[in-house]
Amino acid sequence: MGIRFLSQPEPCTQVLPSLHRV
């Protein structure tokens, strides 16, 4: 999931930054 967020910074990353960090 982290790779996907890094590839395409979706709004989810902003809403749950902790998840992206983990």
Phi, psi and omega in degrees: 000320180303317182298318183297316180298319181295321181292315181227095180300092180276170179297338180301321183299323181288322182288319180233074181295329181298319181296316181297324181291318182292000000 
